[in-house]
Amino acid sequence: MKAYSYLKLDKVEEAKKESAHIHNQDLDQKIVAYEKAKKEVEETKKQVEEENKKDQKDEKKLKSLADQQKKQEEIMKNI
């Protein structure tokens, strides 16, 4: 439970240490999934920032990216 708590607090390194200590394969998979989801959220945020820097903003693209980011963040929360 301690390792899952670390993951929920975005303390991935601590979660990895706990997982290595208890040798829990399910937890290892959750950590990998969390890291993947976090990376996707960061990439989406970069895309939103780049789109916002443009003189002619594509509002449909911005809305799509915002929706995508919300879904990704929800996935992170549910891990």
PyMOL Python script that loads the backbone (N, CA, C, O; Angstrom):
from pymol import cmd

cmd.read_pdbstr("""\
ATOM      1  N   MET A   1       0.828  -1.200   0.000  1.00  0.00           N
ATOM      2  CA  MET A   1       0.000   0.000   0.000  1.00  0.00           C
ATOM      3  C   MET A   1       0.867   1.257   0.000  1.00  0.00           C
ATOM      4  O   MET A   1       0.508   2.274  -0.593  1.00  0.00           O
ATOM      5  N   LYS A   2       1.994   1.172   0.662  1.00  0.00           N
ATOM      6  CA  LYS A   2       2.886   2.316   0.730  1.00  0.00           C
ATOM      7  C   LYS A   2       3.361   2.713  -0.666  1.00  0.00           C
ATOM      8  O   LYS A   2       3.418   3.897  -0.999  1.00  0.00           O
ATOM      9  N   ALA A   3       3.698   1.715  -1.474  1.00  0.00           N
ATOM     10  CA  ALA A   3       4.177   1.986  -2.828  1.00  0.00           C
ATOM     11  C   ALA A   3       3.071   2.610  -3.679  1.00  0.00           C
ATOM     12  O   ALA A   3       3.336   3.522  -4.462  1.00  0.00           O
ATOM     13  N   TYR A   4       1.842   2.131  -3.535  1.00  0.00           N
ATOM     14  CA  TYR A   4       0.723   2.710  -4.275  1.00  0.00           C
ATOM     15  C   TYR A   4       0.509   4.171  -3.860  1.00  0.00           C
ATOM     16  O   TYR A   4       0.183   5.020  -4.690  1.00  0.00           O
ATOM     17  N   SER A   5       0.694   4.446  -2.581  1.00  0.00           N
ATOM     18  CA  SER A   5       0.553   5.813  -2.090  1.00  0.00           C
ATOM     19  C   SER A   5       1.601   6.720  -2.706  1.00  0.00           C
ATOM     20  O   SER A   5       1.307   7.848  -3.102  1.00  0.00           O
ATOM     21  N   TYR A   6       2.823   6.220  -2.783  1.00  0.00           N
ATOM     22  CA  TYR A   6       3.882   7.004  -3.432  1.00  0.00           C
ATOM     23  C   TYR A   6       3.506   7.319  -4.870  1.00  0.00           C
ATOM     24  O   TYR A   6       3.721   8.434  -5.344  1.00  0.00           O
ATOM     25  N   LEU A   7       2.953   6.354  -5.551  1.00  0.00           N
ATOM     26  CA  LEU A   7       2.570   6.543  -6.945  1.00  0.00           C
ATOM     27  C   LEU A   7       1.480   7.612  -7.059  1.00  0.00           C
ATOM     28  O   LEU A   7       1.528   8.461  -7.949  1.00  0.00           O
ATOM     29  N   LYS A   8       0.512   7.567  -6.168  1.00  0.00           N
ATOM     30  CA  LYS A   8      -0.567   8.559  -6.187  1.00  0.00           C
ATOM     31  C   LYS A   8      -0.045   9.966  -5.898  1.00  0.00           C
ATOM     32  O   LYS A   8      -0.631  10.957  -6.332  1.00  0.00           O
ATOM     33  N   LEU A   9       1.056  10.038  -5.166  1.00  0.00           N
ATOM     34  CA  LEU A   9       1.655  11.334  -4.835  1.00  0.00           C
ATOM     35  C   LEU A   9       2.694  11.764  -5.865  1.00  0.00           C
ATOM     36  O   LEU A   9       3.393  12.758  -5.664  1.00  0.00           O
ATOM     37  N   ASP A  10       2.799  11.019  -6.970  1.00  0.00           N
ATOM     38  CA  ASP A  10       3.741  11.295  -8.055  1.00  0.00           C
ATOM     39  C   ASP A  10       5.199  11.152  -7.584  1.00  0.00           C
ATOM     40  O   ASP A  10       6.087  11.849  -8.075  1.00  0.00           O
ATOM     41  N   LYS A  11       5.427  10.257  -6.645  1.00  0.00           N
ATOM     42  CA  LYS A  11       6.776   9.959  -6.155  1.00  0.00           C
ATOM     43  C   LYS A  11       7.177   8.599  -6.719  1.00  0.00           C
ATOM     44  O   LYS A  11       7.209   7.587  -6.017  1.00  0.00           O
ATOM     45  N   VAL A  12       7.483   8.619  -8.024  1.00  0.00           N
ATOM     46  CA  VAL A  12       7.723   7.391  -8.776  1.00  0.00           C
ATOM     47  C   VAL A  12       8.961   6.650  -8.274  1.00  0.00           C
ATOM     48  O   VAL A  12       8.939   5.425  -8.151  1.00  0.00           O
ATOM     49  N   GLU A  13      10.018   7.366  -7.991  1.00  0.00           N
ATOM     50  CA  GLU A  13      11.251   6.709  -7.534  1.00  0.00           C
ATOM     51  C   GLU A  13      11.031   5.952  -6.228  1.00  0.00           C
ATOM     52  O   GLU A  13      11.518   4.833  -6.063  1.00  0.00           O
ATOM     53  N   GLU A  14      10.297   6.563  -5.304  1.00  0.00           N
ATOM     54  CA  GLU A  14      10.004   5.894  -4.043  1.00  0.00           C
ATOM     55  C   GLU A  14       9.138   4.654  -4.280  1.00  0.00           C
ATOM     56  O   GLU A  14       9.337   3.618  -3.645  1.00  0.00           O
ATOM     57  N   ALA A  15       8.187   4.769  -5.191  1.00  0.00           N
ATOM     58  CA  ALA A  15       7.329   3.627  -5.520  1.00  0.00           C
ATOM     59  C   ALA A  15       8.158   2.496  -6.121  1.00  0.00           C
ATOM     60  O   ALA A  15       7.927   1.325  -5.817  1.00  0.00           O
ATOM     61  N   LYS A  16       9.115   2.839  -6.964  1.00  0.00           N
ATOM     62  CA  LYS A  16       9.993   1.829  -7.565  1.00  0.00           C
ATOM     63  C   LYS A  16      10.818   1.112  -6.493  1.00  0.00           C
ATOM     64  O   LYS A  16      10.989  -0.106  -6.551  1.00  0.00           O
ATOM     65  N   LYS A  17      11.326   1.862  -5.520  1.00  0.00           N
ATOM     66  CA  LYS A  17      12.111   1.255  -4.434  1.00  0.00           C
ATOM     67  C   LYS A  17      11.257   0.282  -3.632  1.00  0.00           C
ATOM     68  O   LYS A  17      11.703  -0.816  -3.298  1.00  0.00           O
ATOM     69  N   GLU A  18      10.034   0.687  -3.324  1.00  0.00           N
ATOM     70  CA  GLU A  18       9.133  -0.192  -2.576  1.00  0.00           C
ATOM     71  C   GLU A  18       8.795  -1.433  -3.396  1.00  0.00           C
ATOM     72  O   GLU A  18       8.750  -2.542  -2.862  1.00  0.00           O
ATOM     73  N   SER A  19       8.563  -1.249  -4.666  1.00  0.00           N
ATOM     74  CA  SER A  19       8.226  -2.367  -5.537  1.00  0.00           C
ATOM     75  C   SER A  19       9.387  -3.356  -5.620  1.00  0.00           C
ATOM     76  O   SER A  19       9.180  -4.569  -5.594  1.00  0.00           O
ATOM     77  N   ALA A  20      10.584  -2.841  -5.717  1.00  0.00           N
ATOM     78  CA  ALA A  20      11.759  -3.710  -5.774  1.00  0.00           C
ATOM     79  C   ALA A  20      11.908  -4.490  -4.467  1.00  0.00           C
ATOM     80  O   ALA A  20      12.340  -5.643  -4.459  1.00  0.00           O
ATOM     81  N   HIS A  21      11.546  -3.846  -3.384  1.00  0.00           N
ATOM     82  CA  HIS A  21      11.653  -4.482  -2.071  1.00  0.00           C
ATOM     83  C   HIS A  21      10.635  -5.609  -1.897  1.00  0.00           C
ATOM     84  O   HIS A  21      10.952  -6.648  -1.319  1.00  0.00           O
ATOM     85  N   ILE A  22       9.418  -5.406  -2.393  1.00  0.00           N
ATOM     86  CA  ILE A  22       8.370  -6.407  -2.175  1.00  0.00           C
ATOM     87  C   ILE A  22       8.164  -7.332  -3.374  1.00  0.00           C
ATOM     88  O   ILE A  22       7.406  -8.298  -3.287  1.00  0.00           O
ATOM     89  N   HIS A  23       8.827  -7.046  -4.484  1.00  0.00           N
ATOM     90  CA  HIS A  23       8.761  -7.887  -5.688  1.00  0.00           C
ATOM     91  C   HIS A  23       7.324  -8.141  -6.135  1.00  0.00           C
ATOM     92  O   HIS A  23       6.883  -9.284  -6.251  1.00  0.00           O
ATOM     93  N   ASN A  24       6.603  -7.041  -6.384  1.00  0.00           N
ATOM     94  CA  ASN A  24       5.211  -7.130  -6.789  1.00  0.00           C
ATOM     95  C   ASN A  24       5.084  -6.793  -8.274  1.00  0.00           C
ATOM     96  O   ASN A  24       5.267  -5.640  -8.665  1.00  0.00           O
ATOM     97  N   GLN A  25       4.775  -7.780  -9.094  1.00  0.00           N
ATOM     98  CA  GLN A  25       4.702  -7.589 -10.535  1.00  0.00           C
ATOM     99  C   GLN A  25       3.549  -6.655 -10.931  1.00  0.00           C
ATOM    100  O   GLN A  25       3.694  -5.853 -11.853  1.00  0.00           O
ATOM    101  N   ASP A  26       2.429  -6.755 -10.252  1.00  0.00           N
ATOM    102  CA  ASP A  26       1.297  -5.877 -10.542  1.00  0.00           C
ATOM    103  C   ASP A  26       1.675  -4.417 -10.298  1.00  0.00           C
ATOM    104  O   ASP A  26       1.327  -3.536 -11.085  1.00  0.00           O
ATOM    105  N   LEU A  27       2.374  -4.178  -9.225  1.00  0.00           N
ATOM    106  CA  LEU A  27       2.817  -2.820  -8.914  1.00  0.00           C
ATOM    107  C   LEU A  27       3.812  -2.337  -9.969  1.00  0.00           C
ATOM    108  O   LEU A  27       3.759  -1.180 -10.386  1.00  0.00           O
ATOM    109  N   ASP A  28       4.705  -3.203 -10.395  1.00  0.00           N
ATOM    110  CA  ASP A  28       5.665  -2.839 -11.440  1.00  0.00           C
ATOM    111  C   ASP A  28       4.931  -2.400 -12.704  1.00  0.00           C
ATOM    112  O   ASP A  28       5.315  -1.415 -13.336  1.00  0.00           O
ATOM    113  N   GLN A  29       3.887  -3.122 -13.068  1.00  0.00           N
ATOM    114  CA  GLN A  29       3.107  -2.781 -14.256  1.00  0.00           C
ATOM    115  C   GLN A  29       2.401  -1.441 -14.089  1.00  0.00           C
ATOM    116  O   GLN A  29       2.316  -0.654 -15.032  1.00  0.00           O
ATOM    117  N   LYS A  30       1.901  -1.188 -12.897  1.00  0.00           N
ATOM    118  CA  LYS A  30       1.232   0.084 -12.636  1.00  0.00           C
ATOM    119  C   LYS A  30       2.224   1.243 -12.712  1.00  0.00           C
ATOM    120  O   LYS A  30       1.887   2.318 -13.208  1.00  0.00           O
ATOM    121  N   ILE A  31       3.423   1.032 -12.231  1.00  0.00           N
ATOM    122  CA  ILE A  31       4.445   2.073 -12.293  1.00  0.00           C
ATOM    123  C   ILE A  31       4.780   2.391 -13.748  1.00  0.00           C
ATOM    124  O   ILE A  31       4.879   3.559 -14.125  1.00  0.00           O
ATOM    125  N   VAL A  32       4.951   1.365 -14.553  1.00  0.00           N
ATOM    126  CA  VAL A  32       5.242   1.565 -15.976  1.00  0.00           C
ATOM    127  C   VAL A  32       4.093   2.310 -16.657  1.00  0.00           C
ATOM    128  O   VAL A  32       4.323   3.240 -17.429  1.00  0.00           O
ATOM    129  N   ALA A  33       2.868   1.901 -16.372  1.00  0.00           N
ATOM    130  CA  ALA A  33       1.699   2.553 -16.961  1.00  0.00           C
ATOM    131  C   ALA A  33       1.608   4.013 -16.516  1.00  0.00           C
ATOM    132  O   ALA A  33       1.264   4.889 -17.308  1.00  0.00           O
ATOM    133  N   TYR A  34       1.915   4.264 -15.251  1.00  0.00           N
ATOM    134  CA  TYR A  34       1.874   5.627 -14.719  1.00  0.00           C
ATOM    135  C   TYR A  34       2.911   6.499 -15.415  1.00  0.00           C
ATOM    136  O   TYR A  34       2.621   7.630 -15.804  1.00  0.00           O
ATOM    137  N   GLU A  35       4.121   5.968 -15.570  1.00  0.00           N
ATOM    138  CA  GLU A  35       5.176   6.737 -16.227  1.00  0.00           C
ATOM    139  C   GLU A  35       4.812   7.042 -17.685  1.00  0.00           C
ATOM    140  O   GLU A  35       5.071   8.139 -18.180  1.00  0.00           O
ATOM    141  N   LYS A  36       4.220   6.076 -18.353  1.00  0.00           N
ATOM    142  CA  LYS A  36       3.800   6.268 -19.741  1.00  0.00           C
ATOM    143  C   LYS A  36       2.718   7.351 -19.819  1.00  0.00           C
ATOM    144  O   LYS A  36       2.781   8.240 -20.668  1.00  0.00           O
ATOM    145  N   ALA A  37       1.735   7.268 -18.936  1.00  0.00           N
ATOM    146  CA  ALA A  37       0.650   8.249 -18.918  1.00  0.00           C
ATOM    147  C   ALA A  37       1.182   9.643 -18.604  1.00  0.00           C
ATOM    148  O   ALA A  37       0.746  10.628 -19.200  1.00  0.00           O
ATOM    149  N   LYS A  38       2.113   9.722 -17.678  1.00  0.00           N
ATOM    150  CA  LYS A  38       2.694  11.014 -17.307  1.00  0.00           C
ATOM    151  C   LYS A  38       3.440  11.628 -18.489  1.00  0.00           C
ATOM    152  O   LYS A  38       3.356  12.832 -18.734  1.00  0.00           O
ATOM    153  N   LYS A  39       4.164  10.790 -19.212  1.00  0.00           N
ATOM    154  CA  LYS A  39       4.899  11.274 -20.385  1.00  0.00           C
ATOM    155  C   LYS A  39       3.928  11.786 -21.443  1.00  0.00           C
ATOM    156  O   LYS A  39       4.183  12.816 -22.068  1.00  0.00           O
ATOM    157  N   GLU A  40       2.825  11.083 -21.648  1.00  0.00           N
ATOM    158  CA  GLU A  40       1.820  11.506 -22.623  1.00  0.00           C
ATOM    159  C   GLU A  40       1.193  12.840 -22.229  1.00  0.00           C
ATOM    160  O   GLU A  40       0.950  13.689 -23.086  1.00  0.00           O
ATOM    161  N   VAL A  41       0.932  13.024 -20.944  1.00  0.00           N
ATOM    162  CA  VAL A  41       0.372  14.289 -20.470  1.00  0.00           C
ATOM    163  C   VAL A  41       1.352  15.426 -20.743  1.00  0.00           C
ATOM    164  O   VAL A  41       0.955  16.496 -21.203  1.00  0.00           O
ATOM    165  N   GLU A  42       2.625  15.195 -20.462  1.00  0.00           N
ATOM    166  CA  GLU A  42       3.634  16.230 -20.682  1.00  0.00           C
ATOM    167  C   GLU A  42       3.753  16.578 -22.163  1.00  0.00           C
ATOM    168  O   GLU A  42       3.909  17.749 -22.510  1.00  0.00           O
ATOM    169  N   GLU A  43       3.681  15.573 -23.044  1.00  0.00           N
ATOM    170  CA  GLU A  43       3.746  15.822 -24.481  1.00  0.00           C
ATOM    171  C   GLU A  43       2.527  16.624 -24.951  1.00  0.00           C
ATOM    172  O   GLU A  43       2.652  17.517 -25.789  1.00  0.00           O
ATOM    173  N   THR A  44       1.372  16.306 -24.418  1.00  0.00           N
ATOM    174  CA  THR A  44       0.161  17.037 -24.784  1.00  0.00           C
ATOM    175  C   THR A  44       0.249  18.483 -24.311  1.00  0.00           C
ATOM    176  O   THR A  44      -0.161  19.397 -25.027  1.00  0.00           O
ATOM    177  N   LYS A  45       0.778  18.694 -23.117  1.00  0.00           N
ATOM    178  CA  LYS A  45       0.944  20.062 -22.607  1.00  0.00           C
ATOM    179  C   LYS A  45       1.862  20.863 -23.522  1.00  0.00           C
ATOM    180  O   LYS A  45       1.608  22.039 -23.785  1.00  0.00           O
ATOM    181  N   LYS A  46       2.929  20.230 -24.006  1.00  0.00           N
ATOM    182  CA  LYS A  46       3.842  20.909 -24.925  1.00  0.00           C
ATOM    183  C   LYS A  46       3.133  21.297 -26.215  1.00  0.00           C
ATOM    184  O   LYS A  46       3.338  22.388 -26.746  1.00  0.00           O
ATOM    185  N   GLN A  47       2.291  20.385 -26.717  1.00  0.00           N
ATOM    186  CA  GLN A  47       1.546  20.678 -27.940  1.00  0.00           C
ATOM    187  C   GLN A  47       0.599  21.862 -27.728  1.00  0.00           C
ATOM    188  O   GLN A  47       0.452  22.710 -28.607  1.00  0.00           O
ATOM    189  N   VAL A  48      -0.033  21.912 -26.571  1.00  0.00           N
ATOM    190  CA  VAL A  48      -0.944  23.019 -26.253  1.00  0.00           C
ATOM    191  C   VAL A  48      -0.160  24.321 -26.193  1.00  0.00           C
ATOM    192  O   VAL A  48      -0.597  25.336 -26.737  1.00  0.00           O
ATOM    193  N   GLU A  49       1.003  24.300 -25.532  1.00  0.00           N
ATOM    194  CA  GLU A  49       1.831  25.504 -25.447  1.00  0.00           C
ATOM    195  C   GLU A  49       2.263  25.984 -26.831  1.00  0.00           C
ATOM    196  O   GLU A  49       2.224  27.180 -27.119  1.00  0.00           O
ATOM    197  N   GLU A  50       2.673  25.049 -27.684  1.00  0.00           N
ATOM    198  CA  GLU A  50       3.095  25.408 -29.035  1.00  0.00           C
ATOM    199  C   GLU A  50       1.940  26.002 -29.832  1.00  0.00           C
ATOM    200  O   GLU A  50       2.121  26.972 -30.567  1.00  0.00           O
ATOM    201  N   GLU A  51       0.765  25.423 -29.686  1.00  0.00           N
ATOM    202  CA  GLU A  51      -0.409  25.934 -30.405  1.00  0.00           C
ATOM    203  C   GLU A  51      -0.783  27.321 -29.894  1.00  0.00           C
ATOM    204  O   GLU A  51      -1.208  28.174 -30.674  1.00  0.00           O
ATOM    205  N   ASN A  52      -0.630  27.553 -28.596  1.00  0.00           N
ATOM    206  CA  ASN A  52      -0.956  28.863 -28.021  1.00  0.00           C
ATOM    207  C   ASN A  52       0.023  29.942 -28.466  1.00  0.00           C
ATOM    208  O   ASN A  52      -0.323  31.124 -28.471  1.00  0.00           O
ATOM    209  N   LYS A  53       1.230  29.556 -28.835  1.00  0.00           N
ATOM    210  CA  LYS A  53       2.230  30.525 -29.280  1.00  0.00           C
ATOM    211  C   LYS A  53       1.980  31.014 -30.705  1.00  0.00           C
ATOM    212  O   LYS A  53       2.482  32.067 -31.099  1.00  0.00           O
ATOM    213  N   LYS A  54       1.217  30.264 -31.463  1.00  0.00           N
ATOM    214  CA  LYS A  54       0.950  30.631 -32.853  1.00  0.00           C
ATOM    215  C   LYS A  54       0.067  31.878 -32.919  1.00  0.00           C
ATOM    216  O   LYS A  54      -0.776  32.117 -32.055  1.00  0.00           O
ATOM    217  N   ASP A  55       0.290  32.664 -33.976  1.00  0.00           N
ATOM    218  CA  ASP A  55      -0.535  33.848 -34.185  1.00  0.00           C
ATOM    219  C   ASP A  55      -1.977  33.469 -34.511  1.00  0.00           C
ATOM    220  O   ASP A  55      -2.920  34.070 -33.996  1.00  0.00           O
ATOM    221  N   GLN A  56      -2.136  32.468 -35.368  1.00  0.00           N
ATOM    222  CA  GLN A  56      -3.471  31.998 -35.724  1.00  0.00           C
ATOM    223  C   GLN A  56      -3.712  30.659 -35.034  1.00  0.00           C
ATOM    224  O   GLN A  56      -3.301  29.603 -35.515  1.00  0.00           O
ATOM    225  N   LYS A  57      -4.380  30.737 -33.913  1.00  0.00           N
ATOM    226  CA  LYS A  57      -4.621  29.538 -33.118  1.00  0.00           C
ATOM    227  C   LYS A  57      -5.768  28.726 -33.709  1.00  0.00           C
ATOM    228  O   LYS A  57      -6.780  29.273 -34.148  1.00  0.00           O
ATOM    229  N   ASP A  58      -5.588  27.437 -33.709  1.00  0.00           N
ATOM    230  CA  ASP A  58      -6.631  26.514 -34.171  1.00  0.00           C
ATOM    231  C   ASP A  58      -7.429  26.095 -32.937  1.00  0.00           C
ATOM    232  O   ASP A  58      -7.010  25.226 -32.172  1.00  0.00           O
ATOM    233  N   GLU A  59      -8.584  26.729 -32.762  1.00  0.00           N
ATOM    234  CA  GLU A  59      -9.385  26.492 -31.554  1.00  0.00           C
ATOM    235  C   GLU A  59      -9.859  25.044 -31.453  1.00  0.00           C
ATOM    236  O   GLU A  59      -9.942  24.491 -30.356  1.00  0.00           O
ATOM    237  N   LYS A  60     -10.171  24.428 -32.600  1.00  0.00           N
ATOM    238  CA  LYS A  60     -10.600  23.027 -32.574  1.00  0.00           C
ATOM    239  C   LYS A  60      -9.471  22.132 -32.092  1.00  0.00           C
ATOM    240  O   LYS A  60      -9.685  21.198 -31.319  1.00  0.00           O
ATOM    241  N   LYS A  61      -8.271  22.432 -32.557  1.00  0.00           N
ATOM    242  CA  LYS A  61      -7.114  21.636 -32.137  1.00  0.00           C
ATOM    243  C   LYS A  61      -6.843  21.842 -30.654  1.00  0.00           C
ATOM    244  O   LYS A  61      -6.542  20.885 -29.941  1.00  0.00           O
ATOM    245  N   LEU A  62      -6.948  23.079 -30.183  1.00  0.00           N
ATOM    246  CA  LEU A  62      -6.744  23.362 -28.763  1.00  0.00           C
ATOM    247  C   LEU A  62      -7.756  22.626 -27.898  1.00  0.00           C
ATOM    248  O   LEU A  62      -7.409  22.064 -26.859  1.00  0.00           O
ATOM    249  N   LYS A  63      -9.019  22.635 -28.341  1.00  0.00           N
ATOM    250  CA  LYS A  63     -10.055  21.932 -27.577  1.00  0.00           C
ATOM    251  C   LYS A  63      -9.783  20.435 -27.574  1.00  0.00           C
ATOM    252  O   LYS A  63      -9.933  19.774 -26.546  1.00  0.00           O
ATOM    253  N   SER A  64      -9.388  19.907 -28.713  1.00  0.00           N
ATOM    254  CA  SER A  64      -9.079  18.484 -28.823  1.00  0.00           C
ATOM    255  C   SER A  64      -7.916  18.111 -27.905  1.00  0.00           C
ATOM    256  O   SER A  64      -7.954  17.088 -27.221  1.00  0.00           O
ATOM    257  N   LEU A  65      -6.889  18.950 -27.901  1.00  0.00           N
ATOM    258  CA  LEU A  65      -5.735  18.688 -27.041  1.00  0.00           C
ATOM    259  C   LEU A  65      -6.115  18.780 -25.564  1.00  0.00           C
ATOM    260  O   LEU A  65      -5.646  17.983 -24.751  1.00  0.00           O
ATOM    261  N   ALA A  66      -6.950  19.735 -25.221  1.00  0.00           N
ATOM    262  CA  ALA A  66      -7.393  19.886 -23.833  1.00  0.00           C
ATOM    263  C   ALA A  66      -8.189  18.664 -23.393  1.00  0.00           C
ATOM    264  O   ALA A  66      -8.010  18.164 -22.282  1.00  0.00           O
ATOM    265  N   ASP A  67      -9.069  18.185 -24.271  1.00  0.00           N
ATOM    266  CA  ASP A  67      -9.843  16.980 -23.962  1.00  0.00           C
ATOM    267  C   ASP A  67      -8.925  15.773 -23.802  1.00  0.00           C
ATOM    268  O   ASP A  67      -9.094  14.957 -22.896  1.00  0.00           O
ATOM    269  N   GLN A  68      -7.956  15.682 -24.698  1.00  0.00           N
ATOM    270  CA  GLN A  68      -6.991  14.577 -24.641  1.00  0.00           C
ATOM    271  C   GLN A  68      -6.208  14.620 -23.334  1.00  0.00           C
ATOM    272  O   GLN A  68      -5.983  13.587 -22.702  1.00  0.00           O
ATOM    273  N   GLN A  69      -5.799  15.809 -22.937  1.00  0.00           N
ATOM    274  CA  GLN A  69      -5.042  15.962 -21.695  1.00  0.00           C
ATOM    275  C   GLN A  69      -5.881  15.555 -20.487  1.00  0.00           C
ATOM    276  O   GLN A  69      -5.375  14.903 -19.574  1.00  0.00           O
ATOM    277  N   LYS A  70      -7.146  15.931 -20.475  1.00  0.00           N
ATOM    278  CA  LYS A  70      -8.030  15.559 -19.362  1.00  0.00           C
ATOM    279  C   LYS A  70      -8.170  14.043 -19.265  1.00  0.00           C
ATOM    280  O   LYS A  70      -8.143  13.481 -18.171  1.00  0.00           O
ATOM    281  N   LYS A  71      -8.319  13.387 -20.411  1.00  0.00           N
ATOM    282  CA  LYS A  71      -8.436  11.928 -20.423  1.00  0.00           C
ATOM    283  C   LYS A  71      -7.159  11.280 -19.906  1.00  0.00           C
ATOM    284  O   LYS A  71      -7.207  10.317 -19.140  1.00  0.00           O
ATOM    285  N   GLN A  72      -6.019  11.813 -20.330  1.00  0.00           N
ATOM    286  CA  GLN A  72      -4.738  11.263 -19.889  1.00  0.00           C
ATOM    287  C   GLN A  72      -4.550  11.445 -18.383  1.00  0.00           C
ATOM    288  O   GLN A  72      -4.071  10.543 -17.696  1.00  0.00           O
ATOM    289  N   GLU A  73      -4.926  12.605 -17.884  1.00  0.00           N
ATOM    290  CA  GLU A  73      -4.806  12.850 -16.446  1.00  0.00           C
ATOM    291  C   GLU A  73      -5.739  11.936 -15.661  1.00  0.00           C
ATOM    292  O   GLU A  73      -5.393  11.481 -14.571  1.00  0.00           O
ATOM    293  N   GLU A  74      -6.912  11.670 -16.206  1.00  0.00           N
ATOM    294  CA  GLU A  74      -7.848  10.756 -15.559  1.00  0.00           C
ATOM    295  C   GLU A  74      -7.278   9.347 -15.495  1.00  0.00           C
ATOM    296  O   GLU A  74      -7.425   8.648 -14.493  1.00  0.00           O
ATOM    297  N   ILE A  75      -6.628   8.940 -16.578  1.00  0.00           N
ATOM    298  CA  ILE A  75      -5.973   7.623 -16.599  1.00  0.00           C
ATOM    299  C   ILE A  75      -4.915   7.550 -15.508  1.00  0.00           C
ATOM    300  O   ILE A  75      -4.809   6.544 -14.807  1.00  0.00           O
ATOM    301  N   MET A  76      -4.127   8.622 -15.363  1.00  0.00           N
ATOM    302  CA  MET A  76      -3.095   8.650 -14.314  1.00  0.00           C
ATOM    303  C   MET A  76      -3.725   8.494 -12.923  1.00  0.00           C
ATOM    304  O   MET A  76      -3.209   7.764 -12.076  1.00  0.00           O
ATOM    305  N   LYS A  77      -4.823   9.174 -12.708  1.00  0.00           N
ATOM    306  CA  LYS A  77      -5.489   9.115 -11.406  1.00  0.00           C
ATOM    307  C   LYS A  77      -6.014   7.718 -11.102  1.00  0.00           C
ATOM    308  O   LYS A  77      -6.051   7.293  -9.947  1.00  0.00           O
ATOM    309  N   ASN A  78      -6.415   7.014 -12.144  1.00  0.00           N
ATOM    310  CA  ASN A  78      -7.030   5.692 -11.966  1.00  0.00           C
ATOM    311  C   ASN A  78      -6.025   4.555 -11.907  1.00  0.00           C
ATOM    312  O   ASN A  78      -6.413   3.399 -11.739  1.00  0.00           O
ATOM    313  N   ILE A  79      -4.773   4.853 -12.039  1.00  0.00           N
ATOM    314  CA  ILE A  79      -3.776   3.785 -11.985  1.00  0.00           C
ATOM    315  C   ILE A  79      -3.584   3.342 -10.547  1.00  0.00           C
ATOM    316  O   ILE A  79      -2.783   2.446 -10.278  1.00  0.00           O
TER     317      ILE A  79
END
""", "prot")
cmd.dss("prot")
cmd.show_as("cartoon", "prot")
cmd.util.cbc("prot")
cmd.orient("prot")
